[in-house]
Amino acid sequence: ALKKTSFKIRALSSTRLNSKNLNYLKKRFKIKKVFTNWKECINFSKKISNLSFYLTTRIEDNKKILKSCCLTKRKIFIEKPIFDKAKNFTEYLKYNKQIFVGYNRIFYKGIEDLKKKIKLSNVSNVIIKCPEINKKQFLRNSCHIISILEFIFGDLKIVKKIKKSTFIFCLLKNKKNIPVSFYINFNNSDNFSIEIFENKKRYKISPIETIEYYNGIEKKKINNSHKYFPKKIKIIDEYNENKFKPGFLNQAKHFKRFINGKPVHNNIILAKKIVKLAESILK
């Protein structure tokens, strides 16, 4: 996706000495400069103008690597959620104009389309189902769900919570008092889903790569009996949009704009908000 967006990859590095991915990428994309010591890679970068960093390192390694990259004053892409704890973001907020956070779901064609189409004043309620494996995975993976909600509805706060060992329910509201019912059933046999109800319209996102648009009810005659079904008017399947992992090509294009000085929604301030809300839900 980076190469398709006209980025030139100047060097690769890893936090591990014997990285199979590093060797694979070096051969596949014919990249000459490869470092097994990430500090050497950063020193190499200082010799090149107009260079930026693309970090997909482990969360456990992010703190030391991100700080070193920030000190170079270069633009940085870093994968979500950056840190597991909101307090760890504090010293990095001053680098807000340098850091682009990889919440690729908000760059889905369907999510962007939904953002444009929904009239928040007509939304009555939202229902979220989140069958995450455990609390750690909720912080590291389901932060994508929160990023979509925040992208569409703005800041959310908890107004009610019910918590049990395998279940958490939170009632959230945004500034327009739209109720968002958030159900977390740990390790449940269900899929992630977001349902948004707007007058007669209903938008169903499940799995997150598929959005179905409904408007009204249609009657069908089946076996001499009338049955009633939600009327599906549109579907967007992210896997049909391009050959890349969903959202990554559009995300790369936005990172290019960010490098050129354009502000972005998914900065480190947003990343901290998402992790802080996720922590509050689990607390």
N, C-alpha and C positions, 0 to 999 in steps of 0.2 A: 504493500500500500504506500509506503514511503517512496519507493522508486517510481511508482506510478504517478506520484504527486511531484515528481521532478527533484526530489531530494537526492543528494549524492552522499552515499555512506562512506565516510573517510576512514573510520576505524571501528573495530569491535573489541570489547573486553569482557571479562567475566570475573566473578568473585571466587571462582573455583579453578584450581590448577589444571584439572583434567576434565574440562567441560566438553561433552559430546556435542552439545548444541553449538558451541563456539566453532569447533572444527567443521561441523556441517554447514553452518552459515558462511564461513570463510570460503569453502569450496563452491557452494551453490551460487553465491553472488560475486565470486572472484574478488574478494576484498584482501588487499595486500597487508595492511596494518592490523595486526591482531595482538592483543595484550592479555596475558593471564593475570596481571596485576592491575587492578582498576586505577590505582594511583598513577601508574606510568601512563595510562591512557589520558588522564586528566592533564598531566604535564605535557603530553604530546599536543593536546588540544589548544594549549596556550600559544602555540606557534602559528595557529591558523586563524585568520580573521573570518567573520561571518559563519561561525560554527555554533551549533547547538547540541544539547545532550538529549538522548532518548533513553530513559531509565526503566528497565523492566526487572529490576532486582528484587530479591526477597524483602519482605517487610522488615525482617530482623536486621537487614543491612542498610536500610534506607537512610537512617539518621546520619551516619558517618559519610555516606556517599553523597547524599543530597547537599549537605553542608559544604563539602569540598567543591561541588559543582556551582553552588550559589556564589561562592567567593570569587569565581572567575567572571561573574557578571554576565554570563551567557544565558540565553533562553533555555528552558528545561521542560521536557515532557517527562512526567513520571506516572506510573500506573497507580490506580486507586488501590486501597484507600489511603495510601502512604504510611499511616500509622494506625495502630489499634486503639490508641488512647488520645482523646481530644487534647489533653494537656501537653502532649508532645509536639503539637503544631505551633505553640506560642512563639518560640524563637524564630520560626520561619515565616511568620505572617508579613514581616517587613520585606520579604522577597516576592510579594504577591505579583508584581509585574513581570517577574521572571519565570514563574511556575505555572505550567499548564497540566491539569490533572486528567488522566485517562479514564473518564467515565464514558465509555464508548456507547452505552445504551441511549444516551440523550442525543446521539448523532444518528440514530436509526431514522430512516425515511418516514416510517409510520409514526414515531414519537414526535418528530418535527411537524408532520402533517396534523397530528392530533392537537398539538399546541396551538396551531393556527386556527383550527376549526372550532374548538370548544369555546363556548361563551360561559365564563365562570359564573355570571349572574344567573344562569339557568341551570347550573349543576345542583342537584338536590343532595346527592351523597356519593361516596366512593367506598368500595369494598376491596380489601387486599387480603390475599391468602398467601402465606409464606411458609412452606413446609421445609424449613432449613434443617440440616443434619444436627447442628449443635450451636451453642452461643458463639464460639469462635468463628464458625463459618458464616453466621449471621453478620458479624462485624466485617468480615473480609469479602463476602460475596453478596449478601442481601443489601449491602450499601447501594448496589445498583438500583434496587427497587426504590429506595429513599431518594436517590438522585433523580429518578423519573418523576416522582411525586413532587419534589421540590422544583423541578424544571417547569412543570405544568401549573402547580398550585401556589408556588412561593413558600415562604417560611411556614413550618408546621410546629405546633406545640401540643403536648400531651394534656388532655383534660380529664382522662379517666384511665385506670389500668387495673386489670385483673391478672394475677400471676399464679401459675401452678408449676409443678415440676416439669411437665411436658407441654405446657400451653401458656401463651401470653396473649392477652387481648388489650389493645390500646385504642382509645378513641382520641383521634387527633383532630385539630381544627386549624385552618389557615386564617389569614386576616379578614377574609370575607365570611368566616364562620361556616365554611363548608365542612360537614362531618366526614372524616375519613376513618373507617373501621379497619383496623389492622390486626389480622389474626395470624399468630405464629404457632403452628403445630409441629413441634420438633420431630423430624424423621417420619413424617406422615406420608401415606401413599396418595399424594396429590401433586399437582403441578403449581408453580408460581402463577399467580393471576392478579390482574388489576381490572376491576369493573367500574366504569364511570357512568352515572345516570344523569342525563341532561334532557329534561322534559320527556318526550316520546322516544328520544334517542338513547341508545346504550352502546358503549364502546367496551369491548372485551379484549384484553391483552393476555393471552395464554396459549402457549408459553410466551415469554417476553418478546420473542422474534415474530410473533403473529398478532395482528390487530384485526378484529372483526367489527364492522360497523353495522348496527341495527337501527331500524326506524319503523316503529309500529308493529302490528301483528298481521299476518296473512292467514287466510283460511284455505285449507286443502281437503279434498274429499279422498279418503283412504278407506277401502273396503266398505263402501256405502256409509261411511261415517265421517262427519266433519271434524277435522282436527285443526288446532290453532298453533301457529309457530311464529317466533320472532322473525321479522322480515330482514334478512341479511341483504345489505345494499352494497357492501364493499369489503374487500379483504386485502391486507398488505402483508406479504410474507417476505421478511428481510432476506431470506436465503435465495430468493428469486431476483433480488435487486442487483447483485454483483457477485463476482467469484471470490471476493475476500470475506474474511470473518465479518459478520454484520457490524456496520458502524465504523469500521477501521479506515476505510478510504475517505469517508466524509470527515472523520476525526483528523486524519492527516492533513486534509485541506484546511481545516480550521487551525491546526497547529502552524501551518505555513503563514496564515494571516496573523496569528499571534506573534510570530517571529518578526513580521513586518509592522508591528506596533498596534494591531487591532485588539481591543479588549475582548475577553471571553467570559462566558457564564461560569465555566468549570475551572475556577481558580482555586488557590489553596484556602481561601476564606470559605468557599462553598464546601471544600473537602472537610474542613474542621466542623462545620455545621452538621454535615451528614454523620460523621463519626460521633459527635456529641449527642445527636438525637438517637442514634443506634444504641449508645451506652445508656441513655435514659430509659429506653424501652426495655432493655435487659435488666436494669438495676432493680 
